[in-house]
């Protein structure tokens, strides 16, 4: 029984090895607000729509207390709005340096297309950010059949709406013949909530957080530790893989399980 489609995340999955662009922008806006955050705090809610992500960071007890100490007030929705307004131009500037396809992605997607899969994408980025990435990706031979963002639906991840609308646009059905591939727990939740198979991406994504150069400098023991930690954080995915380039055998496994009558 054949799969019908694959739906990918962007940062850390398709482009931006280590998912560094959103982290850089978030650290920048919180530093400008004089409430610096750590990389770990910025990464904790990665995958959400960016306004939701900022709201989640402000909800972290340490960050919330730091905000109260600085401004003598709770971080209200007005703070979310202001930070988000500053995030948009910051992230747009930073995207220019983080729009390179992750090695092996274009070739892996071509292989998926050759086996009959339609290709969709979802993201936590805004529409202008996504359109920018689509332009850069097309120059590198990645052109999805559908590309959606939270602006296109009532709410972003972990809700399944982007996956549902992608399935409609791809005319791919039933949903259990679609696989969602992403590098964050929010990606996994989005796919599972939509009734799809899920693959969590470890090595190139948010849960490892290393650029390609940093990864290549890591010792074998450090790499093993980073991968184990990423796999643990993505444990609710049906499968995990180091990168999109490593997904072919997993697609074979899913199709074999479908042949046996299994569902996600």
N, C-alpha and C positions, 0 to 999 in steps of 0.2 A: 504494500500500500504506500503510495508516494505522498511526500509532503507537498504542499501547495505554495508555501511562501515562507520567507524569513524576514523578520523585522529587527532592525539593528538600532542600538543607541549610537550616539556620535562620539563625544569626548571620552577617550579611554578605550573605545571599541573600534571605531572607524578611523578617527583622527586623534591627534594629541596624545601620544604615548605617555602614559602616566597621569592623564587627565589633569594637566597643570593649569590650563587657562582659567577655569572657574575658580580654582584656589587662589591664583594670583590676584584676580579681580576682587574676590571677597576679602582677602587680607588687606588689600589696598583701601577699600572703602571703610573697613572697621578701624584701620590705623588712622585714616583721615578724621574719623569721628572720635579719635582719642580713646578708643576702647579696643586695643589690639586683641586679635584672636590667634590661636595656634593653628598650625596646619591640620592637626587632628580634629579640632573643633570645626574647621571649615569643611573637612571631608565627611564628617559624621552623617550629614543628611544629603550627600551628593545624589543627584538623579532627580530630585524634586524640581518643580518649576521654580525659577530663581527667586521670586517673591516669597514663596513658601519656604525656600531654603534659608533666606535671610531671617524670616520669622522663626524658623526652627533654631537657628544659631542664637538669636536673642532669648530663646527659651532655655538654653543651657544654663544651669544654675550659676556657674562661675561668671559667665558673660553677663547674665542678668544682674548679678550683684555688682559687677564692675560698672555696668551702665548706671545703676542706681547711685553708686558712689560718685560717679562723675557728674551726673545730671540731677541728682536728688529727686528722681522720679522713675517710675517703672518705664520700661521700653514699650511704649504704647504703639498703636497702629500707625500713628503719624511718624514714628521713628522708622518703622518698616518702609513706609512710603518714601521717606527722604533717602534712606540707604539704597532703596531700589532705584530711585531716580539717578543716584550717583553711580550705581552698579552698571547701568546700561552703557554709558559712554566708556567707562573703564574697561568693561568686558569687550566691547567692540574694538577698542584699540589693541587689546592684548591678543585677540583672535588671529590677527595677522601673523603672529609668530607661532601659532599652534594649530595650523590648518593642514599640516602635512599628513597624508595618509600613513597609517601604521603599516610597516612592511608586511607584505603578503596579503593585505586586505583585498586589493583590486583583483588579484589572481584567484583568491578564495571565492569572492563573489561571482566571478566569471564561471567558476566551476559549479557553483550553486545554480546559476542561470542555465548552464548546460544540462543540469539534471531536471530542469523544468520549474524551478522555484522563481516566483516573483519576489521582488526586493522592495521592502518598505523601511522607513526609519521613523523613530520618535525621539524626542529630546526634551530637556528642560530649558533649552535656550528659547529666546523670543523669535518671532518670525524674521525680523531683519538680520539677526545673528545667524539663523538657520539659512537664510537666503545667501548670505555671504559664504558660509561653509559649502553650500551646494555649488556655488560658482567655482570655488577653489578645488573642490573635489572633482568636478567635471573636467578640469584641466589635468587631473591625475587619473582619468578613466574610471571614475566611480559616479554613476548616474542612476539613482534609485528610481523605481517606478512610482513611489509615493514618499513624501517627506512631510511629517506633521510636527507641530509644536503645541504647547498648551494653549496658545492663542486660538487654535482651531476647534477646541472642544470645551465643555463646561469646566473641566478641571484636569490638571496634569496628574502625574504619578503620585501615589500608587494606584489611582483609579485606572480602569481599563479602557477609558474612552478613546484614547489615541490609537490603541490596538484595534478596537472595534471599527473605528472610522477607516483605519488602514486596510482592514480586511474588506470593507465595503468598496473602497477605491481600487483595491487589487482584484476584486471579485474572487476572493479566495475563501473557500468554505469546504468543510466545517472548520471551526476554530481549532479543533484538536489535530488538524493537519498543518498547523502553522507553528513555527518556532520563534520565540523572542530571545534575542541575544544582546546582553548588556553587561556592564561591569560593576553595577551597584546593587545593593539589596532592593532599592526602589525599582530598578529594572526588573528584577526577579518577581517582585510583588505585582508589578504591572502585568507581566506576562501570565503569571498564575491566576490573577484575578480575571483575566480574559479567557481562561480555559485553554491556554496554549502551553506547549512544551517550552522549557526555559534552559538557556545555557549561560552560566556566569563566567565572565572573562576575568582571569586573574592577573597574569603577568603584565599585560599592557595597560591595566585599568586603574581605577581609583583606589581599590583595596590594597594594591601594592604601592602605587604612587610614585614609582621610579620612572624617570625619563629613560630612553633607550641607552644613552651614554652611562647613566648611573647604574642601570641594570647590568651592563657589560662589565662594569668595574666591581660588581659584587662578587664575593667569594661563593663557591658552590654551597657552603653551609648557610650563608646569608640568603641566597636565592631560595633554598629549600625552606628556610624559616618563613620568608615573605610569602611564598606560595601556600604554605600550610595555613598561615594566618588569613590570607585572602580566601582560601577555600572554606575556612570556618565561618567567615562573615557572609559568604555566599552559599551557605549550606542548604538553604531552602530551594536553590535551583535544582532542577532535575539532573543537570550535568554541569561540570565546570571544564574549562579549557584555558590554556595559557593565552591564546590569542584567537582571533577569527580564523587565521590561517590553519589552526589545528582542529577545526570543527568538522571536517569531512567524515572521520570515523564515527563521530557522535550522530551525525545525520543518518548514517547507515544503521546505527543502533536504534534510533527512533523509528525508522521505517520498518525494521525487523520487529520491534515491539508492537507497532501498529498492525502488522500482519498477524500477530498473535492475539489481536483484539484488545490490546492495552490502550488506555487513554491517559492523558496527563493528570 
